[in-house]
Amino acid sequence: QSSLDRLLIGLSPIVEQAQLDLGGTDSADDIANLAVEVNVFAGIQKLLLYSESIREKVKSAEVEVHGAIYDIASGEVKFLGQH
C-alpha cells in the first residue's frame, strides 16, 4: 500500500461526514468540495486537541485559529472563519 493510499484511506471519515452533511444526493464534485472544508475544520480540531499551548492561548484569547482554503489554480484564498 502506497503512502497516497494510506492518506486517502485516512480521509474516508471526512468524505463520509461531507456526504452526511449534504444528505447523500449530491454530485462527487459537491462532496469533494465540502470534504475539503470538513477537513480544514477537522485539522483545527486536531490542532486544539493535541496542542495544549495553542489550546490555552485560544482560551485566553491570545490567538485565534482560522480555517482557509487556498485555490492553487486561481491563487484565491477562501476564509472559512474562526474556530
Secondary structure as UniProt FT lines:
FT   HELIX           3..10
FT   HELIX           12..22
FT   HELIX           28..50
FT   HELIX           52..59
FT   TURN            60..61
FT   STRAND          66..70
FT   TURN            72..74
FT   STRAND          77..82
//
